[in-house]
Amino acid sequence: MDGNDVLACYAVTAEAAKRARGGGGPTLIEAITYRMGPHTTSDDPTRYRSDEELDYWAARDPIQRYRKYLQSAGVWSERLEERVAAKSKRLRAELRESVVDADDFDITDVFDTVYHDITPDLLAQREQVLAEIAKEA
């Protein structure tokens, strides 16, 4: 499905949730989307994709598409945009503050809670991380 279509994602997810709540089990949802920016700060996506490809996906930006839909439905306005932007700014600041002030988590949780049975490779990585942390202490 089009992972850049907010309404399609909502509809498919709602149907999957309804089916699961009704005893129908899990649903695999494949939502195709596109990463507009680089993978990392050292990535140069111009090496492997064209301006035309980027323009194609930019025209399908989910935020812009949903905004246009809401505007055409008479729901979105400049006033609402300002209120959403202000609330978003406040929430981002609160999130940053909570993360900065948060206690460190137990790094072994990353290894111990992802898989039911930890693989030998993950066990080795876990021990390597713990050894690195011990060196820094």
N, C-alpha and C positions, 0 to 999 in steps of 0.2 A: 504494500500500500504506500501511498504518498506520505512519507513522514514529515513533509513540510506543510501538510494540510491539517490544521488544528482541528477542524470539525470532523474530518475523517478519522483522525487518531482518537478523538473522543468517542465517536460512534463505535468504532471497532473495540476499543478498550471497555466501554460500557457493556457491549454485548458479551465480551469474554468474561467480564466480572459477573454478569447475570447468569451466564451458563455455569460458571464455577460455583456460585452460591446455590445454584439449583442442583448441584451434584454432578455436573457434566465434566468436571475435571479441568485441568489447565489448558490454556490455549497459547500457542506460539504465535506472536505477532511480529511480522517482519515489516518494519517501517523504514523505508529508504529515504535517507536524507543526505546532506552534503556538508562537508567541513569547509567553510569559507576561508578560514585563516590557516596559518601554518600549523604544523604539528607542535613545534616548539619554537623558541626564540632563535634557534640556529637553523631552522628549516627555511628553505627558499622554494615555495611552491611554483614559482615561475619556471623552474627547471623541468617540471613534469606536467604542467597544465597550461592551456592557452587562455588568453584574455576572453576569447569567445566562450569557452567552457565556463569560466567564472561569471561572465555576463548572463549566460543561460540560467545558472543557479541563483544568481543575485535576483533575477526577476521572479524567482519562486520563494523568496524570503518569507518564512512563515509568519513573522511578526507583521510585516507589511501587508501580506495577504489577509490576515485576520483583521487588521485595522481597517482595510478597505471594506471588508464584509460588514464590520460593525458600523462603519460610517454609512454604508448604503442602507443598513437596517435602521438608521437613525439613532443608534445607541451610543456611538462614539462622538465626542465633541472636544474642542480645544480645552474647555474647562476640565473635562474628565481627564484628558491627557496630562494637564498640569497637576491634578490631584494624584494621578497614578505615578507620575515622575517624582513628586515630593515624597510619597509613601515609599516608593522603591528606594530612594536615596536614604531615607531614614532606616529602612529594614537592612540595607547593605551596611550601614554604619553600625547598627546593633549586632549584626552577624560578625563583622570584623572584630568588634570589641569582645564578643563572647568567645571567639576562637583564640584571640590573643591571650585572654585571661583564663582560658580553659586549662585544666590539669592535663599533664601528659598522659596519654593512654599507654597501656601495656602493649608494646610492639608485638609480643608473641600472640596476641589476639588475632593479628592479621593471618598468622599461619594456622592457629588452632581452631578458628571458627569458620573458615571458608569451606574446607572439605571435611567430610565425615571421617575419612581415613587419610591421614597425611602421607604423601608419597615420599620415598627416599630422597628425591631431589629437593622437595620442599623442606624436609627435615634438615638436610645439609644447609640450605639457605637460611633456615631459622637459626641454626647454630652459628653460622657465619655472621649474621646480624648481631646476635648476642655477643660474640667475640669482639666485633667492632665497637659495640656500645661499651663493653668492659674496658677497652683500650682508652676510650675517651673519659672514663670516670676517674 
